[in-house]
Amino acid sequence: MSTITQDNYRGVYHFSPKQNWMNDPNGMVFFKGEYHLFYQHHPFGTTWGPMHWGHAVSKDLVAWEELPIALLPDEHGMIFSGSAVVDWHNTTGFFDDEPGLVAIFTHHVEAAGGTEVKQYQSLAYSKDSGRTWTKYAGNPVLKHESYVDFRDPKVFWHEETKRWVMIVACGQTVCIFTSPDLKDWAFGSEFGEGIGSHDGVWECPDLFPLPVGEGMTKWVMLVSIGDNPAYAEGSRTQFFTGEFDGACFKPDEASASRIRWLDHGRDNYAGVSWSDIPEADGRRLFIGWMSNWKYANQTPTSGYRGAMTTVRELELEERDGVAELIQQPARELERYRRPVVSIERADAATVAAKLSKLRLDSYEIHAVIKADSAIAFKIRTGPEQETVIGYSGPASEVYVDRSRSGISDFHPAFPGRHAAPLKTKDEHVELRILVDRSSVEVFAGGGQIVFTDLIYPDKASMGLTVEADNAEQAEVIRSLRLYELSL
């Protein structure tokens, strides 16, 4: 295995902890000009262990400041995943003159020598913008006697019914509860039986509205699927679209008839959206854990393990009568661009010649290519190493091939080629490719198809090229912009 140093694979513009283990994003909330990102954290090792809530804040969703640990295990157990909200109207009674933050999370306790597991929902609150937290004396606030897996509460205020809504994972389904004050919860409904993927345990749900079409709104439900040894892809995230009345979610036909994946790569898991984004902004912002439970504990970093995806803007777009989920990098990332190459109307051979002398490790490619072409961008190339991002018009397919991307022998499920169909009626197709020291994120067809994949190339593998079936075909590349990305 190649020699590595602690920071060989630390992303330039992806958040990772300074030290030790990180997994699921938790408690994302916007308050007083700061985006808060909490996360599952083991502060005493680089593999999964007793869970705490780590904490980071950002003014712009790209540059993050890591803060002290927010929530530590206590007499009720470890601190598993959850969410955070601003209690604007002091429904909890925790606050005095101004609103504060409330975290809603799962307490996980293992009894009888680890053979008995119990999971409950609990509260903590902060009066100083998340810097210190007080656990609620009445914890836990929600128990369930029949579900072994009962975790990852995502809570939001439902204005139409003037109450809080919680969606929580319950093994192979999700349950919805409602509350006037975050303390007393009533059962609303259960969703999931006979629909979607059940290849692994259901985890880390989310539920939120998005506009679609003229004056219409649909609700989007995200559900992550845990790893199953029999399931080759490992942990992934699916989504449903439908209607929500404040207590029950009803999926539409598109979600009832097929499985819909949020990401077609292998390394975007447990992602959820931010709470309390100002109405004037209006975006639905999302971030995921950039790993996979197949090999998360074996990835070849040193001193730390785990990173987050870039923050993404989620939208719904109607295509052939179906509400499809669209993802694009948060626009704030563009502030960190440094233009390197700009090319208009060129063949692949000409573009490859202009890219051949570049050596970059963190950058963005924004290409518009002919829809009937077959093109492959090869990034982080070096001796016997390359990661290939390809589009084939004849096959109506986008793919990422990391079979030769660098270190991959830490798990047999890591190397491979991941593909997804992309059909278009347009003459051209847009590809946005975000490359960092240990990752590639691809947004194809205006964000219709997305891939997130970890890669571990040698430090010297910094080459970049493009190939096409007919390298000299005129104007196969309508435009290409290459930007270095650095903080």
N, C-alpha and C positions, 0 to 999 in steps of 0.2 A: 504494500500500500504506500502511496506517495507520502512524503514528509509534509506536514502542515504546521502552521503556526496559528496562534490564537485568533489573529485577525485576517488570516488568508481569505476566509469566506464570509466575514461580516459584511452585510450589505451597506452600500454607500447611502442609499435613500430608503432602505427598509428598516423598520424598528426591530431591534433585538436587545435583550437585557445585557447589561455590562458583564454580568457573571451568572452562571448556573442556568437552570432549566426554566423554559417558558412554554406554555401551550395556550389553550383557548383564550381569545379576547373576552373580557367581561366588562360590564358596567359602563359602556361608552355613553357619555353624556356631555353636552355643551353647557357651560355655565360661566358667566362673567368673563367672556372673551377667551375661554380656554376649552379646548377639546380634551376630555379626559379619556384615557385608555387604561383600564385595569386588565389584569391577565392572570391566568393560572401560573403559579410560580413556586418552584422548590428552591429556596435560597441556600440549601446546603449540599447541592449536588447537580450534576449535569444530566441526570436522568429523572424520570418522573418520581416524585416522592410526596411527603406530606404537603398538601396544597395550601398556599397562602394566596392573597391577592397582591400582586405587584402593581405598580402605578407609574404612569407617565403622563405628561401633559404637553400640548402643542398649541401654538397660535395659528398654525397654517396647515396641519395635517401631514407635514413632511418632516420637519425638524422637531424631534421629541426630546424632552427633558425627563430623565428618569428620577422619580421621587422615592422616598422611603416606602417600605412595605405598608400597605393600607390596612389589611385585615389578616390577623394571625389565627391559627387554630385555638380552640378554647375547650371548655368542658363539654360542649355539644358536638365537637368533632372538627374535622378539617373544613376548610372554606372552599367549596366547589363553585362551579360557575353560576353566574347570575347577571343582574342588570342594575342600573342606577337611574334615578329620575330626579327632577327638581320638584319639590313639593311646594308649588307656587302659592297654594291657598292654605297651607298648614293643616292639611287634613289629618296628619298624624298627631298634631299637638307637640311635635318635637322642637318647634322653633318659636322665636319670640317676635322680633321686629321685622325680620326679613326672611325670605325663603332660604332653604338649604337643600343639601343633597341627601337622598335616601338610597341605600344599597339594599337590594333584595337578592339573596343568595341561598345556595343549598349548604346546609350543614350535613356532613357525611361522617358517620361514626361506624366503626367496625367493632363488634362485640363478640364474645365467646371465642376468643382466639382467632378472630378474623373470619369465622364461618358465618356470622350473622351481620348483615349490613342494613343500616337504617339511614334514610335520607329525609331531611325536613327542610322547610323553607323558613328563613330567618331574616331579620332586619338589622341594619346599622345606619347611623346618621352622622352627618358632618355639618358643623356650623362655620367652618373656615375653608370653604372651597376645596374640600377633599383632602386637606393636609392631615387632619386627625379625625378619628372615627370613634363613636360610642356604640357599643352593641346594645340593642333593645333588651331591657330587663325581662320582657315577656316572651323571649325566644324559646322555642320556635313558634311561628305564627300559623303554620299550615303543615299538618301531618296527613299521611294516608296509610292506612293499615294494610292494604292489599298489594300495592306496587312495591317491588323490590327496588326498581329503578324509578326514582321520583325526584327529578332534578332539573337544573338549568332554567330557572324562572326568568322570563322576559316580561317586563311590566310596562304598561303605558296608560295614559289617561285617555278615556274614551269620552269625548266632549258631548256626543249625542245623548248618552245615558248618564253623564255626570258621575262617573265612577272609574275606579282603576280596574284594569283587566290584566290578568296574568295568564300567559300560555306556558305550560311546563311539560317537560318530557316524562312519559310514563311507560317506559319499556318499548312497546311497539306501537304506541299511539301518543298523542298529546292531549292534555286536558286544559280546559279554559275555566278560570275562576274569576270572580268579580268581588270588589271590595270598595267601601266608601272611604277607608282610612289606612289601607295597607296592612292593617292588623287583623281584621275579621274578614274571612273569605268564604264565599258561597260558591258551590259548584255550578258551572254553567253548561258545559257540554264536553264530549269526547270526540276526537277526530282521528282517523287513520286506518281503521280496520278495513282491509280489503282494497286499499288504494295506495299507490306509490310503491317505492322499494322498501322491502323488509329484510334485506340481506344482512343487516346488522341492527344493533339497538338504536332507537331514535334518541337524538340528543340535540341540545342547543337550538331550540326553536325560536322563531321570530314571526311577528305578524304586524303588517303595516299597510296603509293605503297608498296607492299611486294613481295619478291621473292617467287616463288613456282615452284617446279619441276626443271628440268635441264635447266638453262638459261632463265627461264620465269618469268614474273612479272604480277601480277594482282593488281588492285586498290581495296581498302577496304573503304566503306563508313559506318560511324557510325551515327545513328540517335536515339536520346532519345525520348521517348513517355511519355508525361505528364499524370498526374493522371486524371481519369474520374470516377465519382461516380459509374457508371454502370460497371466498370472494376475492378474485384476483386483483381488483382495483383498489382494495383497501377502503379507507374512510373517505366519504364524499358528501356532497350536500345536494339535496333535491329541493325543488320549489313547486308550489301550487298557486294557482290564481283562482279567485272566486269572490263571494260576497260574505260580509260579516255584519251581524246586527247588534253587536255588543255582547253576545253570549255564545253564538253558534257560527261556525264557518261552514259555508256551502261551496264546494269546489265547482268550477265550470267544467264544460265537457272536455276541454283540452287537458286539464289536469286529471280528470277521471279516466281518460282513455289511454294515457301513456305516462311513462316516467320522464320527468323533465329535470335535467341536471343543470345546476348553476355553473359548473366549471367542468371542462372536459380534460383537464390535466389531472395530476395526482396529488397536488399539494395546496389545496385550498379547503380548509376544514373548520367547522365550528364557528363560521362567520356570522355576525349579527350587525344590526344597524345602530346608529347613534340616536339617542333620545334628545329631545328639546332643542333641535336645530331651529333657529329663529324663523318665523313665518316669512320674513322678508327674504331669507335665503331660499327656503323651500325645497332643498335637496334632500334626498334619502341617501345617506352616506354609510358605507359598509366597509368592514375590514375582516379578514380571516386569518387563521393560523396557517402559516405556510409550511405544512408538513403533512405526514400521513402516518397513522398508527401502525402501518405495516413495518415501518423502519424508523420511526421518530426517535427512539432511544439509541439508535446506532449511527446517525448521521455524523460525518467526519469533521466536526468542529472541535475546538479545544477551549476549555475555560467557560464556555457558554453553549447552550443548545436551544434553538428555536428562534423563529423570526415571524413577522407579520407580512401579509401581502401589502401592496400599496392600497391606500384608501380609494374606494371606487364610488362613483355616482351611479345609482340604480334608477332606471326609468322603465316604463312599459310602453311598448310600441305595437300598434295593431298591424299584423301582417296576415293577409288572406283570412281576415275575420277572427284571428286568434291573438290574444294579448301575450306578447313575448317579452321576456325580461332582457333589458339591454344594460350593459355595463361599460363604463369608460373610466379611465384614471381620473381622480379628482383634479379639477382644473388647476389647483394650486401647484401641482407638480411642474407645470409649464414655467413657473418663475425660476426654476433651477436649471433650465435648459441653457446650453451654450452651443450655438450653431457651429457645425463642423463641415457638413456637405449639403449642397442643394443642387438637385439635378432635375431637369425637365425633359420629358419626351426622349427617352434613350433606350437603346437595346441593352440587354443584360451584360454583354461583354464590355461595353463602355463603362457601365456602372461598376462592374467588378474591378476594372483597371483603376478607377478612382478610389475604390475602397481598399485596394491591396496593400497600401503603405500604412494604413491606420493601425494603431495599437490602443485599444480602449477596453476598459473593464466595466464601466457603468454608463449606459447610454440608451437612447430611444431611436428607433427607426420608424418613420411614418411614410409608408409607401402606398401609392395608388397604382394598381397593375391591371392589365387587361384580363377580363373575366374568362376568356377562353384560353388563357395561357397556363403553363405549368412552371412554377418558379420556386426555388429553394434558397432561403437565406441561411448561410452557415456562419454561426457566431461562436465566439470563444474558441477559435481554431488554433491548433498547434500540432506538434508531432503526434499523429495517431489520435487526435482529439478533435471533436466538433460537435456542436448541437445544431440540429437542422430544423428550421421552421419553414414549412412548405405549404403552398397552395396549388391545387390542381383543378383547373376549370373542367377538363374532360371528366374527371372523377367526382366533381362537385364536393371537394374535400379540403379541409385544413388539417395540418398535423404538426406535431412536435416529436422529434426523434432524438432521444438522449441515450441511445445505445452506446455511443462513443463519446460521451460528454465529459469524461474525466473519471474520478474515483466513483465506482459503482459496486464494488465487490463486498460492501458491508451488508447487503441484503439482496437475495435473488430477484425480488420484485421490483428493484429500483430501475435497472436499465430497461429500455423498451421504447416503443413508438405509440403515441396516443393520437387518435384521429377523430374527427367529427364532420358530419355533412354540412356543407354550406352551399345552398342553392341561391342563385341571384338572377334577376331579370335585367340587371343593369349591365352596361358595357364594361364597367370597371369595378374592382373590389379594393377596399381599403384594408390595410394591415397596419396595426400599431404594435410594435414589439419593444417591450421594456426589458433591458438586459442589466443585471447587476452581478456582483461577484459570485453569487451562488444561486441565481434564479433567472428564469425567463417567464414573462407574462405576455400573452398574445391576445389582442383584441381584434377580431376579424369581422369584416362586413358591418362596420359601424357599431361593433360591440355585441352583435348577435351571438357570436361564438367566442368563448374565452378559454384559454389554457393557462394554468399556473403550474410550473414544474421547477423543482430544485435541480441544480446541476453543481458539480464539484470539479471544475477544470483545474489544471495546473496553473500557477500564477503567471507563467510565461505564455499561456495559451490565450492570446488577445487578438488574434487575427479575425478578419471579417471579409466575407465575399458573398456573391450572389450567382446563382446558376439558373439557366432556363433550358427547356427542351430544344429551343432554337435560339441560341445565345445572340444571334445577330438579327433576330426579328425586330424590325423597326418599331419603336415606341411601345414595346411590350411593357415598359415601365413608364407610366404617364408622368409620375413625379416621385421624387424621393427626397426626404429631409432626414438628416442625421444630426442628432443633438447629443452632446455629452451631458450627463446628469451628475451634478456634484453639489454638496451642501457648502 
